[in-house]
Amino acid sequence: MPDIRLVALDLDGTVFNDEKEITPRTLEAIRAAIAKGVDVIPATGRVASGVPEAFLRIPGVRYALTSNGASVVELSTGKPLVNLPFDAALASDIYDIVAATGGAMGIFIGGKAYTDYFGANDGLALMPPALRRYLRDSRIVVDDMHAVFAAHPHEVEKFSITYRDNAARDAAWQAVASRFNVEITSSIPNNMEINAPGVTKGSGLKTLADTLGLAMNQVMACGDSGNDLAMIQAAGYGIAMGNATPDVLAAARYVTDDNNHDGVAKAIEAYVLKG
């Protein structure tokens, strides 16, 4: 029987079904794991202000990993356990390159997400319908992104850019990768997410495990997309959703059902609650 003490759950495509709901079975499994003394946390590419209350209000959820691991906070106090923003000069250079690629860009700064009017309008149109409410509710629209940089030079956690098609995304990906040593991932079609060097969900999850005095073989992680790959590889029990991308499926130790058929609940029941 595994001795899992920490469960990290991606949100979109993992905990939430395609209607952006936590099903009763999945909610009950999370509650049962917490009642057993296991920490269950959201581990998301979303900005901290965009983590749904449906997860945060589950009694006993103590931590949140956001911005692909750039931030981990203790929810009761707001105390940062992980804070890994970009170097200010690197963030500014990346912004200049990405702004020229034509995508709808959001920049995560200090737990909040900023965009300009183009990013807000085009980003909404390019976003999958089920995620449009999250985008609309979480973005702060500003006139001048450079002014935002100037006000928060050392707080940039992540860039999130959505393009009209995969060809445009791939060209932008190459433009960034050829110039900078940074972490580039994707969580939805036509999307590119950029974090500082070495900053991934895997690195954030390992830091939290170390803080809690846990070995990685006491950690389970569930995910479905490219930005989950590092934590699937880092966790002792890395579990891919049935709807996961091929790279995540290949890296996972186990595969569970998809997000529309209680895959998270089945994984928790099998590896945390059984016995």
BELWO-V677324 format. One record per residue. SS is DSSP state (2 for helix, 1 for strand, 0 for the rest). NEAR is the number of other C-alpha atoms within 10 Angstrom. Layout:
ss: (SS & SS)
near: (NEAR & NEAR)
This chain:
ss: (0 & 0 & 0 & 0 & 0 & 1 & 1 & 1 & 1 & 0 & 0 & 1 & 0 & 0 & 0 & 1 & 0 & 0 & 0 & 0 & 0 & 0 & 0 & 2 & 2 & 2 & 2 & 2 & 2 & 2 & 2 & 2 & 2 & 2 & 2 & 0 & 0 & 0 & 1 & 1 & 1 & 1 & 1 & 0 & 0 & 0 & 0 & 2 & 2 & 2 & 0 & 0 & 2 & 2 & 2 & 2 & 0 & 0 & 0 & 0 & 0 & 0 & 1 & 1 & 1 & 1 & 2 & 2 & 2 & 0 & 1 & 1 & 1 & 1 & 0 & 0 & 0 & 0 & 0 & 1 & 1 & 1 & 1 & 0 & 0 & 0 & 0 & 2 & 2 & 2 & 2 & 2 & 2 & 2 & 2 & 2 & 2 & 2 & 2 & 0 & 0 & 0 & 0 & 1 & 1 & 1 & 1 & 1 & 1 & 0 & 0 & 1 & 1 & 1 & 1 & 0 & 2 & 2 & 2 & 2 & 2 & 2 & 2 & 2 & 2 & 2 & 0 & 0 & 2 & 2 & 2 & 2 & 2 & 2 & 2 & 2 & 2 & 2 & 1 & 1 & 1 & 0 & 0 & 0 & 2 & 2 & 2 & 2 & 2 & 2 & 2 & 0 & 0 & 0 & 0 & 1 & 1 & 1 & 1 & 1 & 1 & 1 & 0 & 0 & 0 & 2 & 2 & 2 & 2 & 2 & 2 & 2 & 2 & 2 & 2 & 2 & 2 & 0 & 0 & 0 & 0 & 0 & 1 & 1 & 1 & 0 & 0 & 0 & 0 & 0 & 1 & 1 & 1 & 1 & 1 & 0 & 0 & 0 & 0 & 0 & 2 & 2 & 2 & 2 & 2 & 2 & 2 & 2 & 2 & 2 & 2 & 0 & 0 & 0 & 0 & 2 & 2 & 2 & 1 & 1 & 1 & 1 & 1 & 0 & 0 & 2 & 2 & 2 & 2 & 2 & 2 & 2 & 2 & 2 & 0 & 0 & 1 & 1 & 1 & 1 & 0 & 0 & 0 & 0 & 0 & 2 & 2 & 2 & 2 & 2 & 2 & 0 & 0 & 1 & 1 & 0 & 0 & 0 & 0 & 0 & 0 & 0 & 2 & 2 & 2 & 2 & 2 & 2 & 2 & 2 & 2 & 2 & 2 & 0 & 0)
near: (9 & 16 & 12 & 23 & 22 & 27 & 25 & 25 & 25 & 27 & 24 & 23 & 22 & 27 & 28 & 20 & 18 & 14 & 13 & 18 & 16 & 21 & 17 & 11 & 15 & 23 & 18 & 13 & 20 & 30 & 17 & 16 & 21 & 21 & 12 & 12 & 12 & 22 & 20 & 24 & 25 & 23 & 30 & 25 & 27 & 27 & 24 & 22 & 17 & 19 & 20 & 14 & 9 & 12 & 20 & 16 & 9 & 14 & 11 & 17 & 20 & 17 & 24 & 26 & 29 & 28 & 32 & 31 & 31 & 28 & 25 & 28 & 19 & 15 & 13 & 9 & 9 & 11 & 11 & 13 & 17 & 20 & 16 & 23 & 24 & 24 & 15 & 15 & 12 & 14 & 23 & 17 & 13 & 18 & 18 & 11 & 14 & 20 & 13 & 9 & 18 & 17 & 25 & 26 & 27 & 25 & 26 & 24 & 23 & 20 & 18 & 19 & 27 & 19 & 23 & 19 & 14 & 15 & 22 & 20 & 14 & 16 & 24 & 19 & 14 & 19 & 21 & 12 & 11 & 12 & 14 & 15 & 12 & 17 & 18 & 15 & 11 & 18 & 21 & 16 & 18 & 15 & 11 & 11 & 16 & 14 & 11 & 16 & 19 & 11 & 10 & 13 & 18 & 17 & 19 & 27 & 29 & 32 & 23 & 25 & 24 & 27 & 23 & 18 & 13 & 14 & 11 & 16 & 22 & 15 & 12 & 22 & 19 & 11 & 15 & 21 & 14 & 9 & 11 & 13 & 13 & 17 & 18 & 22 & 22 & 19 & 19 & 17 & 16 & 19 & 24 & 23 & 24 & 27 & 25 & 22 & 15 & 15 & 25 & 28 & 30 & 23 & 18 & 27 & 29 & 20 & 17 & 20 & 18 & 12 & 11 & 12 & 9 & 16 & 15 & 18 & 16 & 17 & 26 & 28 & 31 & 32 & 34 & 29 & 24 & 19 & 27 & 30 & 26 & 22 & 32 & 29 & 17 & 20 & 26 & 19 & 24 & 27 & 28 & 33 & 28 & 21 & 20 & 25 & 17 & 12 & 14 & 28 & 23 & 13 & 16 & 25 & 15 & 16 & 21 & 23 & 18 & 20 & 28 & 21 & 16 & 23 & 25 & 31 & 21 & 18 & 24 & 21 & 17 & 14 & 15 & 23 & 18 & 9 & 8)
